[in-house]
């Protein structure tokens, strides 16, 4: 049985508390790294990280890139999205196909 | 390109076998790559759509939550959120897509039966709390399944992308390095062997002529 966790600033993650998701409010990047490492060791399959925090601990998120679990997913915090989630999707597309055909086409439609 | 190979029949037949294997491997890998890319594009499209949707709804929920935070005292807010309705637990299976293992997430919340009975994600009384909090929680509990789906898709997409990159590298190495160099070697050996053969024939003819001259 796996669990779900959220890492981020207190104001954002508190909202998830009511849903039974484990929350890890952090302030500094060091705290976030510590929390992430501890969670990855335990049975957390999905870890949501607010985009603001995920920027600061990008190198550590990269370490878990090749693993099937945990899935570390950036989410926007209460101040809105930084577009990091979409950027990551675009990165995958570029990596797989070589060029960003997918988003370019979307751009032309608009 | 420098060719370092013994021009012998043994070497030639070995190389011929190897090039057949390489060609077959190349074809298989190429097929795998094509199929992976096809699946990946479908997945990534879904991923993008879902992410946009989730981000929109999340910001809505957070908007309500920020309002609730300003309307209620910290103490009351934390008190009402302290004891959640159920614990969020998930089951993760591993799905195999073209030999890429991607996670398959399924929700199994503890206390789910209670929640279904009551049909309410709220774990607190409504008396002391703001309506904004209710809005925020109900939106959030609605998007939680979507968030998990997003996690599954996004992780899957990233793993697929890595696998596609690897496969592409292998295909290219076979197509542009291994196979050309092997066919080059085969050509070199056949030419060398033919040349030896011709040399042998002329030598024999020469010897025959010399013997004729001597009148043996």
Boltz contact constraints between the chains, C-beta under 6 A:
constraints:
  - contact:
      token1: [A, 1]
      token2: [B, 89]
      max_distance: 6.0
  - contact:
      token1: [A, 2]
      token2: [B, 90]
      max_distance: 6.0
  - contact:
      token1: [A, 2]
      token2: [B, 92]
      max_distance: 6.0
  - contact:
      token1: [A, 4]
      token2: [B, 88]
      max_distance: 6.0
  - contact:
      token1: [A, 15]
      token2: [B, 65]
      max_distance: 6.0
  - contact:
      token1: [A, 15]
      token2: [B, 140]
      max_distance: 6.0
  - contact:
      token1: [A, 17]
      token2: [B, 81]
      max_distance: 6.0
  - contact:
      token1: [A, 18]
      token2: [B, 81]
      max_distance: 6.0
  - contact:
      token1: [A, 18]
      token2: [B, 84]
      max_distance: 6.0
  - contact:
      token1: [A, 18]
      token2: [B, 137]
      max_distance: 6.0
  - contact:
      token1: [A, 19]
      token2: [B, 141]
      max_distance: 6.0
  - contact:
      token1: [A, 19]
      token2: [B, 144]
      max_distance: 6.0
  - contact:
      token1: [A, 20]
      token2: [B, 84]
      max_distance: 6.0
  - contact:
      token1: [A, 20]
      token2: [B, 86]
      max_distance: 6.0
  - contact:
      token1: [A, 20]
      token2: [B, 87]
      max_distance: 6.0
  - contact:
      token1: [A, 20]
      token2: [B, 88]
      max_distance: 6.0
  - contact:
      token1: [A, 21]
      token2: [B, 88]
      max_distance: 6.0
  - contact:
      token1: [A, 45]
      token2: [B, 90]
      max_distance: 6.0
  - contact:
      token1: [A, 45]
      token2: [B, 92]
      max_distance: 6.0
  - contact:
      token1: [A, 46]
      token2: [B, 151]
      max_distance: 6.0
  - contact:
      token1: [A, 68]
      token2: [B, 101]
      max_distance: 6.0
  - contact:
      token1: [A, 68]
      token2: [B, 103]
      max_distance: 6.0
  - contact:
      token1: [A, 71]
      token2: [B, 151]
      max_distance: 6.0
  - contact:
      token1: [A, 71]
      token2: [B, 155]
      max_distance: 6.0
  - contact:
      token1: [A, 73]
      token2: [B, 151]
      max_distance: 6.0
  - contact:
      token1: [A, 73]
      token2: [B, 154]
      max_distance: 6.0
  - contact:
      token1: [A, 76]
      token2: [B, 55]
      max_distance: 6.0
  - contact:
      token1: [A, 76]
      token2: [B, 58]
      max_distance: 6.0
  - contact:
      token1: [A, 78]
      token2: [B, 62]
      max_distance: 6.0
  - contact:
      token1: [A, 78]
      token2: [B, 66]
      max_distance: 6.0
  - contact:
      token1: [A, 80]
      token2: [B, 59]
      max_distance: 6.0
  - contact:
      token1: [A, 81]
      token2: [B, 55]
      max_distance: 6.0
  - contact:
      token1: [A, 85]
      token2: [B, 51]
      max_distance: 6.0
  - contact:
      token1: [A, 89]
      token2: [B, 47]
      max_distance: 6.0
  - contact:
      token1: [A, 89]
      token2: [B, 48]
      max_distance: 6.0
  - contact:
      token1: [A, 92]
      token2: [B, 157]
      max_distance: 6.0
  - contact:
      token1: [A, 92]
      token2: [B, 158]
      max_distance: 6.0
  - contact:
      token1: [A, 92]
      token2: [B, 161]
      max_distance: 6.0
  - contact:
      token1: [A, 93]
      token2: [B, 44]
      max_distance: 6.0
  - contact:
      token1: [A, 95]
      token2: [B, 161]
      max_distance: 6.0
  - contact:
      token1: [A, 95]
      token2: [B, 165]
      max_distance: 6.0
  - contact:
      token1: [A, 96]
      token2: [B, 40]
      max_distance: 6.0
  - contact:
      token1: [A, 96]
      token2: [B, 161]
      max_distance: 6.0
  - contact:
      token1: [A, 96]
      token2: [B, 164]
      max_distance: 6.0
